[in-house]
């Protein structure tokens, strides 16, 4: 594996391997043939009988059942399908920030992407990669081959952060790129306007895609650990402001909390999974907890 | 605002220390990368401003601490307690607002509730303190604008100049005490205040500066007449009402004697002090403070001379004059022997004169003394004789030798003029009548061998002749043309039957030259026509129409005075209206009508209202005409008396006094006295033939005034100080020395304390307050006027600033330390 060790801890890989994804992970399409397909039709597995009614295709009539019951029943099936996953990663300048953690937000997202890629590939689901700042910078077509893992990791290792965060444009581009219903795993600090961000994500959802938002912030961005007089410089805009951290700490934390709550509320209204993360929480733990909580929900 | 010493304020330059430390100690913020700046920027500006404000506030607190400390050490005192209240309330109010602002910021910043509540409670406490002081300001001066609380004052300091203010107590006169109090008051007036010192003349002249007021105060002296304080207060109110300054204060410094508060019924002061004028507009309040510098009644111990009576103001050279007076002892005295001394100045033609800036007067020699026993509240008569009188003006002093607290009433100044009177000539058709007239004028006229006495008699009894002069000469009317009238000063033309025109002209010429003719008409002429046909008609300032006659039992017609004041009346001790003329009916008189211009009717007959006595001024002389005979002519006295004015009984004194008084008046004798009371206009006859026209007047206190004679008189009205007033003029023969004395009316020197009711009546009970000393003045007027020491207040402020600085700096530095590991 190319630089797998750099982005995926061996213990995480083993932990994921141990997971009985069939039983424990209910992420649609994570494991081929296990996911319940939303598409009824000719495909593979009988689901239930239903009384025939006008409009049903006559070829769906179960004549064997008619013979037994002298009533027309149609057979319903659930198709077992693979789901295409896309890791959509923010590479704006702000993602390169960390205050006192080992991993920048970008590194954290890379690790997270590696884990998810591994998980998807383990389920033999195709997974692709899309990176963006103000627009889409790079993409890898989804594949389910084992080599895709190395390809994605290789791509991630080459990425450099630049530009500003702007979700609406890149997500529109992404929407145009997608041909099938896909699982979009968005990783970003989302440091832009809440409403436009949520609108952009909802757009994906409304197009039928499943969206998981991994909102990654640096630990300093969440806890605002500064004290005394500091001059804060924004790496994206270059703006700066001198403040007494003691005076504004509480209010800042309140603002961040509200920011996250707004995003969470916007996502939940669109039935989008919103996963708030900060770099002080080990990504493996965070991912495991998320998957567990998702399993419980389903 | 005053300070213990202004240089102590130099300590305030230490405020530069925190400023320098602040500027030098400013730290640069630590730069850090932070992408989520958008969540900071919204609050950063306000927070940064708050932080900056906190920093500057800390600096301001430290500066204020240094300033408060410097000010407190300089011990500032604001001149007005009113202003102090306003200032204190204002400072507390500002602090309350600031604290309330801090509380609201804390509350808005979601700080802990205890902190917010604590600061809010502190703001409430400060607000309460501010409200207390500001309400105290409002209560203390309802009508004075707050803005003027520390402003200038217009103050009238009225000083009682009554003679009793010369009373010494603890070796200080009341006047000195009053001046000291006035200076003390002026010291406590704000610097730009206007001050009027109301002294002897009662004029309220406002001084714009303290120095002028001080000079004016220095000129205030004890006057010889009791001050009427209500008048001065009223005048001061009028003046203060015109001032543009809002704070108006009147201080009356007095020894609280009743003479200064006489006739206070109907005083207009309460109305003037009213807070609203007639149109209902509110007027600024005038503070009226009476300051009592009196001597406690129990400590008053005084002897005085009173009731001085002179047997005459003038006499012949070598003669004598008797003085009668009383020595009176006040309540607190014991039974003591008091020595009275009479000293008379020697004649010295070189004096008075100013030598080395001082008045030099002739030496006084003791000529008489008398020891009297006086008990407390008792009196003892004394009688002394001034003799021998040298020709000219004689000054003498009667005094008590025993010193006491009030010296002014221990002395009487006496001036007696001794000069040879002119000749009196009596013309009468009847020798007997002429002699009778002469006898009436001078009882010794017929017995005296010599015309004038040269040696004074030792007899000082009351029977001593009032006037010692040359005895009158008696001549028949027919000799008018032959007698030399040049040396005659007074002619009595008694009951002439007829007169030649030449004689009449001669008499009129003599009158025009300054003579005094007393024309007495009687039964001589038989009819008005007979008078008209003779030269008599020229001497009569009118027309004799007829002779009125009544029965001897008809008492309906008497003489009655027409004018109240005339020098002739001075011979009577009582007012001319009180003389019982009604007891002396007139049965016959000549009817005089159509009076000429320049004629003054002195007395008239009741019923007919025709003149009984008229005065006719001609040239430098005058003619007095009586239209009935007095004394009664010998020819008709027994059978057909013209009146009952002349009888031999002692009851007929009014007619006699009228006759003698008229004669003296015409002889210019005793026309003007030489001894006056304070504020009386002193008048001296000044015949241009005898006296110089211009004099230098030496006042008792040593000032000199130039006097010029006018209308043969020298007058001086400003006799405000007791003592001897000396006139010095020059004639070819040498200096002419004259003078008069002025004494204080003893009624003006009563030590009786004024009752409170009189004060209330004069000033209005609630309009004034009385203070006995400086502490009383301060407590009476209050801090609203005399200021307050602000050091304690500043120390409180300093303590509060210190606590605030400590709280803020502990937070500031602690957070700074945490922010810069």
Interface residues (C-beta under 8 A of the other chain):
Chain A: X93 X94 X97 X99 X189 X191 X217 X218 X220 X221 X226 X227 X228 X229 X230 X231 X232 X233 X234 X235 X236 X237 X239 X240 X241 X242 X243 X244 X245 X246 X247 X248 X250 X251 X252 X255 X256 X259
Chain B: X27 X28 X29 X30 X31 X32 X33 X34 X35 X36 X37 X38 X39 X40 X41 X42 X43 X44 X45 X47 X48 X50 X51 X110 X815 X816 X817 X818 X819 X820 X821
